[in-house]
Amino acid sequence: MRPDLTSRELVKHLAVKHSQTRNVVGLLESMQEPMKPKELAQEHAVERRVVPEITDPLEPWGVERTNNAHRQITTAGEAARQAFATALETIDADKLAWLARSENREDILDHLQEEGPDSAQEMSEIDGCPDKRTIDRTLEEFDERGWANCEEQQRSRTLIAHLTMDGERAGRVYDDLIAKMTQVIDKAPCLRDLYLGCADIPLETLGNAEIVEATPENPFRIEKRFRELSSRDFHHFRGLQSHWNGENAKAYIEAVRDGKEFEVVSRPVGLDEFPTNPDEVKCVIDGLRAENYHWLMHTDGLPCSLAIFDRQMVVVGPRDPGTTNNIRTGALFSQDDDLIDWAVNLYESHRQQAENPFDISIGVSIGINDLVELLHSRYLNDDESSQNT
């Protein structure tokens, strides 16, 4: 579900609440683990009513309610929190809240950034700008906050506003924050269903990413789009496999048979979780036998589903797009170099911690040849016999 507020409204909400409580960033950070509103209020020394005032506008995309009325921040919410916290390192909450409360202030600051020094009279004559009186008042407030110097021209007695370094810095940081919040809102169907370990996803890279959404009416739309990439011209596939999908396996096994290199890290999988459908079992056996298919298992689980095609394309998706939530979910498809770098680092960090699934007790607990024989005898002999009859 996408948020029903704009990026500016989101910044305004966080800035105003932080200005009032001085603790929104810390309060939201505490919600990385499920907590009750009463506990949050006690920990951060705020009135209990303040907690829902902060969290309700962020539900369900940024904050979700778990069992027993606990609140927990989602990865979309955490990404927004981190972006906001970074902005506060440059602009204090009071100034940020003051700026976010008025589109006129934003527009005037943007104009001075883009066009340079200007007067209220000249700005008021531009389509869409407020009247001269409003601009004069805003420029005076900029001057009071150290964001602009206003000098009177002797002949015309007109005030000319020049942005100070602090004003230019505030404008850049605010614009950057708005741009990041725009991506949080637009990509929330995907971000909310990732684990918090993905909250450092570079939001500035998501502008050109394609988001494919799955809904209760069309729950496998993401998988269908992902399968289209199996015919893509690639040589090296790296991925985090957070869930099994037999149709995906059947689509990509041809690339394995063609000799393309596959490196896959899966979540913990036991023998009882292997597929039983003969066609899917054949895919598993062919992958296990292939020298170009390398499978590792991460015993602590995975933060998302991930697919990297060479260094040309990346897919970032939820843990299980078919069952993640009953509202909607999404996956990102992108060719952005910086996002691919982030994905490669995420993959490598989990690959280095992963182990051979045949060497750990939580895995399949038998050797690869024994597993192939077991799968073959259980699910393929009868099928092959019926085909030969």
C-alpha positions in Angstrom: 0.0 0.0 0.0 1.3 3.4 -0.9 1.1 6.2 1.7 -1.8 8.6 1.3 0.4 11.6 2.0 2.9 13.5 -0.1 6.6 13.7 0.5 6.3 17.3 1.7 3.5 16.2 4.1 5.7 13.4 5.4 8.6 15.8 6.0 6.2 18.2 7.7 4.8 15.5 10.0 8.2 14.3 11.1 9.7 17.7 11.5 6.7 19.2 13.5 6.6 16.2 15.8 10.3 16.2 16.3 10.3 19.9 17.0 7.6 19.3 19.6 9.0 16.2 21.3 12.7 16.4 20.4 12.6 12.6 20.1 10.9 11.4 17.0 14.0 9.9 15.5 14.8 8.0 18.7 11.2 6.9 19.2 10.9 5.5 15.7 14.3 3.8 16.0 13.1 2.0 19.2 10.4 0.4 17.1 12.8 -1.8 15.2 11.6 -4.3 17.7 7.8 -4.5 18.5 6.8 -2.2 21.3 3.6 -1.1 22.9 2.7 2.6 22.8 2.8 2.7 26.6 6.4 1.3 26.6 7.4 3.8 23.9 6.0 6.7 25.9 7.8 5.7 29.1 11.1 5.1 27.4 11.1 8.5 25.6 9.4 10.5 28.3 6.4 11.7 26.3 2.7 11.5 27.0 1.1 8.3 25.8 -1.2 10.2 23.4 1.9 11.5 21.5 2.9 8.0 20.3 -0.2 7.4 18.1 0.0 11.0 16.9 3.4 10.1 15.5 2.8 6.6 14.3 -0.8 6.6 13.0 0.0 8.7 9.9 2.7 6.2 9.1 0.5 3.1 9.2 0.5 0.6 7.6 3.3 1.3 5.1 5.9 2.8 7.6 4.6 1.4 10.9 2.7 -1.8 11.3 0.7 -3.2 14.2 1.6 -6.6 15.3 0.0 -8.9 17.9 -1.2 -7.3 21.2 -1.2 -3.8 19.7 2.5 -3.6 19.4 4.0 -1.1 16.9 7.0 -2.0 14.7 8.7 0.1 12.0 8.9 -1.3 8.5 11.8 -0.9 6.2 10.0 1.9 4.4 9.5 3.7 7.7 13.1 3.1 8.7 14.4 4.4 5.3 12.4 7.5 5.9 13.6 7.8 9.5 17.3 7.6 8.4 16.8 10.2 5.6 15.1 12.5 8.1 17.9 12.0 10.7 20.5 12.8 8.2 18.8 16.0 7.3 18.7 17.0 10.9 22.5 17.0 11.0 22.3 20.1 8.8 19.0 21.7 9.5 17.6 21.7 13.1 14.1 20.5 13.6 12.5 23.9 14.2 13.8 25.4 11.0 12.9 22.2 9.0 9.4 22.3 10.5 9.1 26.0 9.7 10.1 25.5 6.1 7.9 22.4 5.6 4.8 24.3 6.9 4.6 26.6 3.9 4.9 25.9 0.1 5.6 29.6 -0.4 8.8 29.3 1.7 9.9 26.3 -0.3 9.2 28.1 -3.6 11.0 31.3 -2.6 14.0 29.3 -1.4 14.1 27.3 -4.6 13.9 30.4 -6.7 16.8 32.1 -4.9 18.8 28.8 -5.3 18.1 28.5 -9.0 18.0 32.2 -10.1 20.3 33.9 -7.6 19.7 37.3 -5.9 16.3 38.8 -6.5 13.8 41.2 -5.2 10.3 40.6 -3.8 8.8 42.8 -6.5 10.4 40.8 -9.4 9.5 37.5 -7.8 5.9 38.5 -7.3 5.6 39.1 -11.0 6.4 35.4 -11.8 3.4 33.2 -12.5 2.6 31.0 -9.5 4.6 33.1 -7.0 2.9 34.7 -3.9 2.3 38.4 -3.7 5.0 40.9 -2.8 3.9 41.3 0.8 4.2 37.6 1.4 7.6 37.4 -0.2 8.9 40.4 1.7 7.8 38.8 5.0 9.4 35.5 4.0 12.7 37.1 3.0 12.8 38.9 6.4 12.3 35.5 8.1 15.1 34.0 5.9 17.3 36.9 7.1 16.4 36.2 10.8 17.3 32.6 10.4 20.6 33.4 8.7 19.6 31.9 5.4 19.6 35.2 3.4 21.0 38.7 3.5 18.6 41.4 2.4 20.2 44.7 1.1 18.4 47.8 0.1 19.3 49.3 -3.3 19.8 53.0 -2.8 18.1 54.3 -5.9 15.1 52.0 -6.1 15.0 51.4 -2.3 14.2 47.8 -3.3 15.3 44.9 -1.0 17.5 42.4 -2.8 17.9 39.0 -1.2 21.1 37.0 -1.4 21.2 33.4 0.0 23.9 32.8 2.6 26.0 29.6 2.6 23.6 28.4 5.4 20.6 29.2 3.2 22.1 27.4 0.2 23.0 24.4 2.3 19.5 24.3 3.8 17.9 24.4 0.4 20.1 21.5 -0.9 19.4 19.4 2.1 15.7 20.0 2.0 15.5 19.3 -1.7 17.4 16.1 -1.1 15.2 15.1 1.7 12.0 15.7 -0.4 13.5 13.7 -3.2 14.3 10.7 -0.9 10.9 10.8 0.7 9.3 10.8 -2.7 11.0 7.5 -3.4 10.0 6.1 -0.1 6.4 6.9 -0.9 6.5 5.7 -4.5 8.4 2.5 -3.7 6.7 1.7 -0.3 4.9 -1.4 -1.7 8.3 -3.0 -2.0 10.3 -1.3 0.8 7.7 -2.1 3.5 8.1 -5.9 2.9 11.9 -6.0 3.1 13.7 -6.8 6.3 15.3 -3.8 8.2 18.7 -4.9 6.9 17.7 -3.3 3.6 16.8 0.1 5.1 20.1 1.5 3.8 19.0 1.0 0.2 20.2 4.2 -1.6 16.9 6.0 -2.1 18.5 8.5 -4.6 19.0 5.6 -7.0 15.3 4.6 -7.2 14.0 7.3 -9.4 14.4 5.3 -12.6 13.6 1.9 -11.0 10.5 0.1 -12.3 8.2 -1.0 -9.5 6.0 -4.0 -10.3 3.2 -4.5 -7.8 1.4 -7.7 -6.8 -2.1 -7.5 -5.5 -4.6 -10.0 -4.0 -6.2 -10.1 -7.4 -2.9 -10.7 -9.2 -0.5 -12.1 -6.6 2.1 -13.5 -9.0 2.6 -10.4 -11.2 6.1 -10.0 -9.8 7.0 -13.6 -10.5 5.8 -13.3 -14.1 7.9 -10.2 -14.7 10.9 -11.9 -13.1 10.5 -14.9 -15.4 10.6 -12.7 -18.4 14.3 -11.9 -17.6 15.3 -15.6 -17.9 15.7 -15.1 -21.7 17.9 -12.0 -21.1 21.4 -12.2 -22.5 23.5 -12.7 -19.3 26.4 -14.8 -18.2 26.5 -14.6 -14.4 23.5 -14.7 -12.0 23.8 -14.0 -8.3 20.8 -14.2 -6.0 19.3 -14.4 -2.6 16.5 -17.0 -2.8 14.1 -16.2 0.1 11.3 -18.4 -1.2 10.8 -21.3 -3.7 8.8 -20.8 -6.8 8.6 -23.8 -9.2 7.7 -21.7 -12.2 10.8 -19.6 -11.7 12.9 -22.7 -11.4 11.5 -24.1 -14.7 12.1 -20.8 -16.4 15.8 -20.5 -15.3 16.9 -24.1 -15.5 17.4 -23.6 -19.3 20.0 -21.0 -18.5 21.7 -23.4 -16.2 21.7 -26.1 -18.8 23.2 -23.5 -21.3 26.2 -23.2 -19.0 25.5 -19.8 -17.5 27.0 -19.3 -14.0 24.6 -19.3 -11.1 25.4 -18.4 -7.5 22.4 -18.7 -5.2 22.2 -18.2 -1.4 18.9 -19.6 0.0 17.3 -19.4 3.4 17.4 -22.6 5.6 15.7 -25.5 3.7 14.9 -28.9 5.1 14.1 -32.1 3.2 10.4 -31.7 3.8 10.5 -28.3 1.9 11.7 -29.7 -1.4 9.2 -29.7 -4.2 7.2 -32.8 -5.0 6.0 -31.9 -8.5 8.1 -34.0 -10.9 8.9 -31.1 -13.3 10.1 -29.0 -10.4 12.1 -32.0 -8.9 13.8 -32.4 -12.3 14.9 -28.7 -12.1 16.3 -29.3 -8.6 18.2 -32.4 -9.6 19.6 -30.7 -12.8 20.8 -27.8 -10.7 22.4 -30.0 -8.0 24.3 -31.9 -10.7 25.4 -28.8 -12.7 29.0 -27.7 -12.1 27.9 -24.1 -12.9 25.2 -24.0 -10.3 26.5 -23.1 -6.8 24.1 -23.3 -3.8 24.8 -22.0 -0.3 22.5 -21.7 2.6 22.3 -18.8 5.1 21.2 -20.2 8.4 19.8 -16.8 9.8 17.5 -16.2 6.9 17.6 -13.5 4.2 16.5 -9.8 4.2 14.8 -9.9 0.8 14.8 -11.7 -2.5 17.5 -10.5 -4.8 18.6 -11.2 -8.4 21.7 -9.7 -10.1 22.3 -10.3 -13.8 25.9 -9.7 -14.5 26.3 -6.0 -13.5 23.5 -4.9 -15.8 20.2 -5.5 -14.0 19.0 -6.0 -10.4 15.7 -7.2 -9.0 15.0 -6.4 -5.3 11.8 -8.0 -4.0 10.0 -9.1 -0.9 10.7 -12.3 0.9 7.6 -13.9 -0.6 5.6 -11.8 -3.1 2.8 -14.3 -3.0 2.1 -14.3 0.7 3.9 -11.2 2.2 0.7 -9.3 3.0 -2.9 -9.2 2.0 -2.8 -5.6 0.7 -0.2 -5.4 -2.0 3.6 -5.8 -2.3 6.2 -4.8 -4.9 9.6 -5.5 -6.4 12.1 -3.1 -8.0 13.7 -3.7 -11.4 16.6 -1.4 -12.1 19.8 -0.9 -14.2 21.2 1.8 -12.0 24.9 1.2 -11.4 24.8 2.4 -7.8 21.8 0.3 -6.9 23.5 -2.7 -8.4 26.6 -2.0 -6.3 24.4 -1.9 -3.2 22.8 -5.2 -4.2 26.2 -6.8 -4.9 27.5 -5.8 -1.5 24.3 -7.1 0.2 24.7 -10.4 -1.7 28.4 -10.7 -0.9 27.8 -10.1 2.8 25.3 -12.9 3.0 27.4 -15.2 0.7 30.4 -14.9 3.0 28.3 -15.9 6.0 26.6 -18.8 4.2 27.5 -22.4 4.3 27.4 -25.5 2.2 23.8 -26.9 2.7 25.2 -30.4 2.9 27.6 -29.6 5.7 25.2 -28.1 8.3 22.6 -29.8 10.5 19.9 -27.2 9.7 20.2 -28.1 6.0 19.4 -31.2 4.2 21.7 -33.4 6.4 22.7 -35.8 3.6 25.2 -35.7 0.8 24.4 -34.3 -2.6 24.4 -37.7 -4.4 22.2 -39.1 -1.7 19.8 -36.2 -2.0 19.6 -36.6 -5.8 18.9 -40.3 -5.4 16.3 -39.7 -2.7 14.5 -37.1 -4.8 14.6 -39.3 -7.9 13.3 -42.4 -6.1 10.5 -40.5 -4.3 9.1 -38.3 -7.1 10.5 -39.4 -10.5 10.5 -43.2 -10.7 6.7 -43.5 -10.8 6.4 -40.6 -13.1 9.0 -41.9 -15.5 7.5 -45.4 -15.3 4.1 -44.1 -16.3 5.6 -42.2 -19.2 7.3 -45.4 -20.4 4.2 -47.5 -20.2 
